[in-house]
Amino acid sequence: MTDLSTFIAGLPKAELHVHHVGSASPRIVAELAARHPDSRVPNDPQALADYFVFRDFAHFIEVYLAVVDLIRDADDVRLLTYEIARDMARQHIRYAELTVTPFSSTSRGIPDTAFVEAIEDARKSAEADFGTVLRWCFDIPGEAGLAAAEETARIACELLPEGLVSFGLGGPEIGVPRPQFKPYFDRAIAAGLHSVPHAGETTGPQTIWDALTELRAERIGHGTSAVQDPKLLAHLAEHRIPLEVCPTSNIATRAVATLDEHPIRQMVEAGVLVTINSDDPPMFSTDLNTEYAVAARLLGLDAAGVAALAKNAVAASFLDAEGKARLSAEIDAYTAVAGR
């Protein structure tokens, strides 16, 4: 039988919770930092490794926003987006819903149309060159408040780029209650977008309930604290509301103390549809292949079990029925050969 890490490396995959700027590799970040020497971000890839060690979630946000500041024009946006797709293709990621935060760029002077044109051009070129299909989740940076929510909803609903499939909410959860964002999610949903807010990453189960009841969430980003509420777990399982689980991220941001304490097994045992994701991979010294290996260890999975996890992501994605069937069949065909 193929070694499990080798099996994972070649497994066709979908990823549903991965951030645009947070996917910038040290090489890209160093290149951008060199272009913008006034930034406090190091332009040496080795120094970046030390820079990406976080004391807590608040420190992670501070570092993340410093990297956001490196994305200063449409050329930066396109370079970042295209290179992310290249890295994804190397991991056999066939489809990804990339969480993009337009407000972070438009508030720094990049015109909204230029931003959208840059990511769309990169998306089309990447699909042609690498075969990786990108779709967008435009998310509100919660720490920036309702002005950011208004701007994000406006860009999403007025420009409505071809690749846009969903509307999200990220950033810190503590002190950023979900219900205040209801009007913006209502507008996005009316425009045909899916609701995929972060919830229950660093706050309790009530945040997840609020995301479900107020924001009409169809998937939950992280949902780590769901295991604290048996009724919530049962609700998620009954209604097949997927969780976008990011194990290494949860340790890096101190949302969970250690990997062995991660609640993923409790989620699966409760019947919740769990998907595996990398969140901000270079910042957390991980990638999607590593996250699958972590999940396999925590859940005691063999190749067939890992393939079933990969198919969870396909099922939970916003691919059309034909796309889901095609990618699921590719996973099955690969597993029939490599998983023996």
N, C-alpha and C positions, 0 to 999 in steps of 0.2 A: 504493500500500500504506500502511496505517496506520503511523505512527511507532512504533518499538518500545516506547518508554516509555509511549505512549498505549495500545498494545496490552496491555502488562503491567498498567497501572492498571485496565483493565476486565476482565482475565482472571479468571474464577472460580477460586478457589484453596482449597487445604487447607493447614493449617500443623500440624506435628507436634512442634515443639520451641520452645516459647515459655513463659516463666515468668510466673506470676500477678503477684507483686509487681513483677517486672522489667518488666512491661508498663504500669506506672503512668505515665501521661503527665505532663509537667511541670505541667500544669494541676491534675491530681488530686493529685500530690505536694505542690504548693504549698498546695492546699486542706487537705490533711491536716496539713501542717506548721503551718499557721495555727491549726488546731484543737488542736494539741499543741505549744505554744510552748516547752516544755522540751526539745524535740528539737534536735539540732545540724544538722538538715537545713534549708537555706534555704527560706523561704516565698515567695521571689521567683523566677518562672520563668526570668528571665535569669541570676540567680545559680546556679540549678540546672544550667544548661548548663556552667558552670565546675566545679561540684561533681562532675559526671559525666565528668570527665577522669581516666583511671586511669593510675597509674604502672606497675602490674603486676597480676597476677591476685589477689594477696593484698589489694591496695588495693581492687580491685573488690568483693571479698567484704566488706570493711569497710564500704564505702559501701552495698552492697546490704543488709547487716544493719541499717544505720541507717535505711534506708527501711522495712524490715520492721517496725521499732519504731514506725512511724507507724500500723500497722494494729492498733488496740487494742481494738476491740469489734466485734460482729457487724454493726453499721451500716456501719463502715468497710469490712469485708469485702464486704458486698453492693454498696456504692457502687463500690468498685474493680472488682469482677467485672463488673457491668453496664456500666460505662463502658469497660472493655476491649473488650467485645463491640461497643459502638458504634463504637470506633475500627477494629475488624476489619471491620465491615460496610462502612465507607467505602472499604476496600481490596478489596472484593469477596471477602473470605474467607468461604467458605460453611460451612466446617467447621474446627474447631480442637481439638486435644488440648492443653489448658492444664495445664502442670506446676504443681501446687499443693503447698505445704509446710505441712500442718496443724500440725506440731510448732512452727513459728515462731509460730503464734497461740495454740495451747493452752498452750505454756510461758509465755506472757505473760498468761494468765488468761482467755482466751476459752474457754468450755466447748466440748467437742468437738461436741456436738449442735447448739449454736448456730452454730458455724462451718459445719458441713455444711448446716444449714438455710439459712444465708445464701447460700452459693454455689449451692445448688440452686434457691432462689427466684430469684436473679439469672439463672441459666442458663435457666430456663423463661420468665422475662419477656423476656430478650434474644432468645430464639428467636422468641417471639411478636411482638416489636416490630421486630426487625431482620432476622430470617430467618437469622441466623448460629447454627449448631449448635455448642454447646460440649460437650466431654467432658473428664474429668479424668484426669490422672496424679498420684497421690499419691506424692511423693518424699521420701526420707530426706535430711536435710541431713547429709552425711557428716562434717562438722567437729564435729557435736554428739554423735557416737559412738553406741554401742549402745543407750543409753537412748532416744535419738531414734528409732532403728530400731524398737525395741519399741513405742513410742507410735504411730509411723506405721503399723506393721503392725496394731496393735490397732484403731485407728480405721478403717483400710481394711477389715479383715475383719469387724469387729463391726457397724459402721454401714453399710458397703457402699452408699453412695448410688447412686441410679439412674444418674447420669452418669459414674460411675467405671469406667474401662476398663483402667487399667494402673498399674504400680508401678515407681518409679524411684529413682535415687540421684544426688544432685547435690553441689555444693560442691567444695572443693579435692580434688584427687586425690593430690597429693604427701603421703605419710605417712598416707594413708587407703586401705589395701589393700581391694580388692573382696571377697576370699573371706570375710572376717569377717561379711559381710551375708547369706551364703547362707541361714541358717535363716529369715530374715525374708522373703526372696524365695520360698523354698519355701512358706511359709504363704500368701503373696499369690497365688502361682500355683495352689495348691490351692483357693483361694477363687474361682478363675476369672479372675484378672487377668493381663494380659500383662506381660512383663518388658522394661523399657526404660531401663537404667542409662546414665548418662554414663560414658564411658571413652575414654582416649587423647586427651584434650583437651590436657593439660599434662604427661602422662606417656607412656611408650613403648608399643609394641604389646602387651607382656605384660599391661598393664591391660585391654586389649580381649579378649585370650585369656581372662583371668580372668572377665570379664563374661560371656563366652560359655559357658565350661565350668562355672563355679561358680554364676552367677546365671541361667543359661539365657536370656540376652538374645535377644529377637526383633528388636529394633532397637538400634542403638548411638547414643547421644547424642554428637555431634561425631565421634569416631573419627579425628581429624586425623592421628595418628601411624601409622595403618594402612599408609600408603604406605611405611613403613620396613621392612615385612616382606612380601615377595612371596607367601609361603605364606598369610599372613593375608588379603591381598587376594584371592587365589584362593579361599580358603574363604568369604569374604563373598560373592563373586560366585557361586560354585557353589550356595550354600545360600540365595541371594536374601535375605541379611540386610541391610536398608537402613541407610544412614548418614544421620543427621540433621545436615546440614552447615549451619553458621552463619558465613559468611565474615567479615562485618564484626566480629562478636563475637570471632573468633579474633585479629583484629588489635588490637582494643581491649584485650583481656586479655593481649596479647603472647604468645599461644600460637603465632602465626605472625608473622614480622617485617613482611612487606608483603603486600598483596593479590596482587601479581604472583608471589609465592612460594607462594601458597596451593596445596595439593596436590589441589584438586578435579579438575583435568584428569587427573591420574594415577589418581584413583579411577574416573572415568568410563571412561578408556581400559582399565582393568583389568576392566570389565564390572560394577562394583559399582552397585547401585541407590542413586542419590543423590537425596536430597530437600533442598529449600532452605527455610531457616527463619531467624527473626530473633532468637531467644534472649531478649534483654532489650532490646527495640527502643528505647524512649526513652532508656535509659541509654547506648546506643551511637549515638545520633543517627541511627537508621535505622528502617526498617519493612520489611514483607515485599516490597512493590513494589520498594524499593531493592535488596534482596537478590537478587531475580530479575534486575534490571538488572546487578548486579555479576556474577552467574553467567553471564549472557548474554555479557558482555564476556570473562570468563576462558575461556569454552568456545567462543566464536565462534558463538553461536547466532542464528538468525533467529526469526521469530514461531512457526514450526512447532516449532522446537527448544525454545523456552520453554514452549510448550503441552505438549510431551512431558515436560518437567521437572515441570510442574504435575500431570500424570497420574501421575507417579512417586509423588507425595505421596498421591494418592488410593489407589493400589495398596498403598502401605505403611501406610496408616491402618488403624484398627480399626473403621471403618465396616462395616456389614453389606453383603452382596453387592448388595442392592437400592440402598442408598445410594451405593455405589461406582459402580454402573452409571449411576445418575442424574447424579452429579456429572461423571463422565467424559464422558457424552453432552452435558452443558452446556458443558464445555470444548471439545469437538469442534464443537458448533454455533456457539459464539462465534468459534472460530478460522476456521471456514469463511467467515465474513462479515468479521471484523475483520483476519484474517491475510492477506488477499489483497493 
